Amino acid sequence: MSLFWIVIRQLAEIEAMATSKKVITKEEWEKKLNDVKIRKEDMNKLVMNFLVTEGYVDAAEKFRMESGTEPDIDLATITDRMAVKKAVQCGNVEDAIEKVNDLNPEILDTNPQLFFHLQQQRLIELIRNGKVEEALEFAQEELAPRGEENQSFLEELEKTVALLAFEDVSNCPVGELLDISQRLKTASEVNAAILTSQSHEKDPKLPSLLKMLIWAQNQLDEKAAYPRINDLSTATLEDPAI
């Protein structure tokens, strides 16, 4: 049982009590934690899941050797996936598309939204590099037909082409498309699609568990004063505020 479920169970117990806040001492809370047995194998799988999903191939290989925890996908595919992600992050979208097709052509064939976003990123890179005529030609030939078939694609295309109307993009209402964050967004979308094609979760489990823990603590705050974890990086139990 994880800390999240401990908090949930405690919340259920407290809801059955009086409406006044119950005070749970640090000693009482730690005793409850110590009563819960968590298998090391489960913790190791959680760590491996994070390393694989986020693409830390060297760390995953080292952790496999040290813990004996086997990943649920071939670690060699992580290197290929990270090469695609890095290409998008560096603005080399054509290279990224080629690498995706080498991995699995069906990824783009069956995901028109992802393919459009990659093509949109290619257009953004052309505009970034000042290739106005090439950008207009690319938008007209490659993106406009897709926009005619999909209203949301058309709206995104119009926003992107609007970048060409401003010499100073700092004054452009859609200037954020030229931010590195846009590359990262597209790269994350590609990464998730590749993971899905490999029958792997597109998001690591650990951040979701931490979000659930935060939610559970916020719910429990209304019912009791208890030792709270305020710093997730250290998981230190803070004395209850009375």
N, C-alpha and C positions, 0 to 999 in steps of 0.2 A: 504494500500500500504506500502511495506517495504522500508527500507532505500536503499536496492539494486535497486528497481525500480525507486526511486527518482534519484539515480545516473544515471541510464540508460536514463531516460527522459531528465535529464540535458545534458547528452552526446549528445543526438539526437538534442537538441536545439542548442548546441554549434557547432555541425558539419555543421549546416546550416548557420553559421556566417562566418566571415572572418577567414583566416588561422592563424592570430595572436592570441596568448593566451588571453582568457578572464579572468579577475580577479573577483572572486566572494568573497565578504567579508563574514566574519563570521556571521554578522548580517543578511545578505541576505540569507545565507544558513540555518540558524536557523529558519528564517521565513518560508522557504519552508518546513522544517521538521515539524514545528508546524501546517502547513496547512494540513498535512496528518493525517488522523484518523485511528488508528490501534485498532482493537477490543481486549479487554483484554482476551476474550475467546480464540482468536486465539493464543495469546502469551502463555496462559496457556496450550493449546494443544501442542504447540511446546516444552514447558518444560517437559510435561508429556511424550511426545514421546521420548525425550532424556533419561529420567530416566528409562523408560521401556526398551528401546533398549539396554542401557548400563548395565541394571540389578541392578539398585539401588532400590530394592524392598521396603526397609523401608522408604526411602525418597519419593518414589512414593505413598506409602500408606498415609504418612503424608501430602503430597501435595494434594492428593485426598480429604482428610478430610478438609483441610484448604481452598482450592479453589473451591471445588465442581466439579472438572474436573475428568471425568471418563476415565480410561485407556481403550484402545481398545482390551485388552486381559486380561485374568484372572491373577491377580497378583501372585497367587499361582504357576503358571507355571514359573514365573521368578525365584523363589527359586530353582525349579528343573533344570532349564537351567543353573543357576549359579553353581549348584553342579557339573554339567558335565564340565563346563569350569574350575572350580577350580581343578577337578581331573586331567585334562590334564596338567594344569599349574604346578601341583605337581608331574607329571610324572606317575600318576596312570592311565595309558591308558586303561587297561582291565576294571577297574571300570567305567571309562568314557563310554566305549562302551556298557557296561551292562546298565548303566543309560540311554543312548540314546535309546537303544532298549526298555526299560521300558516306555519311553516317547512316542515313535512312531517307531516301527520296520521298517517302510517304508523309514525313513530318510536315513539309510545306504543301504537298499536294492536298492534304486533308485539313489544313489549317489556313484558310484564306486570310483571316485577320492577322495572323503572325506574318504571313508573306507580305501583306500590304504594309505592315509596320516596318518590315525590313526595307521594303522599297521606299517607303517614306523617309527612312533614315538615310538611304542613299541620296535622296533628293536634298535632304538637310545638309549632307556633307558637300554636295556640289555647290550649294548656296554658300556654305561656310568658306569654301575655297574660291569664291568669286567667279565661278563658271556659270554665268547667268544664262547664256544661250543654251548651253548643254543642259542646264537645270530645267529650262522651259520645255525643251524638246523631250526630255525624259519624263517630265510631268504629263505632257500631252499624250505621249505614246504609251507609257507604262502604267500611269496611275489614273488618268482621266477615265479610261474605259471601266476600271474597277469602281470608280466613284459613281458612274452612271448606274451601276448595279446595286450599290449600297449607299444609302443616305449618310450614314455615319462616316464612311470612307470619304465621301465627297466633302463633308464638313472639315475633316482632318486635312484633306488635300488643300482646301481653300485657306485654312490657317497657315499651312506650311508655305504656300506660294505667296502669302501676304508678306513674308520676310523680304521678298524682292522689292517691295515698295518703299523700304526704309534704308537710307544710306547709313544711318546710325541705329543699329538694332537695339541699343539701350533704350531708345524711345519707342520701340515696337511693342505693341500689346501682347504679341506672341513670341517675344524674344527669348523666352525660356526654352524654346525648341532648340536653340543653339547651345544651351548649357550642357555640361558634361552629364548632368543628371538625366537628360533625355537619352543619351547613349546607354547609361546604366539601366534605365527603365527597359529599353529595347533588349539589352543583353540579358536581363533577368527573365524577360518573356521567352526568349529563345531557350535559355537554360531550363526553364520549367517545362517547355514543350518537349525537349530532348529527354528529360527525366520521365515524363509521362509516357513517351514512346518506349521507354525501357521498363515500364511497369513499376516505376519507383515513385514515391511521393515527391511532389514538386517542391514541397516546403519541409524543412527539418522539423522534427517533433519537439525538440527542446524549447524553442521560443514559444511554441503554442502552450506548452506546459507552464512556462513562466507567466504567460498572460492569464492562464486559468488560475494560477496561484494569486496573482494580483487581484483578480476579480473576487476570488473567495475571501481574501483578506478584507477587501472593501465591504463585502457583505457582512462579515463578522464584526467589523468595526462598529456597526450599528447595534450590535447585541452585547458586546463584551469588551473589556479592557484585557488585552492579552499580549504576550511577547510577540512583537511583529518583526518581520523581515523587511527592513527599509532599503537595504543595500543588497541587491541581488548578486552582485559580484563577489560578496563575502558571505552572504547568507547568515549574517550574524543576527541572533535574536536580541531585540531591544527590549528592555524592561517595559512592562505595560504602563501606559500613561493613565494615571488615576486622577 
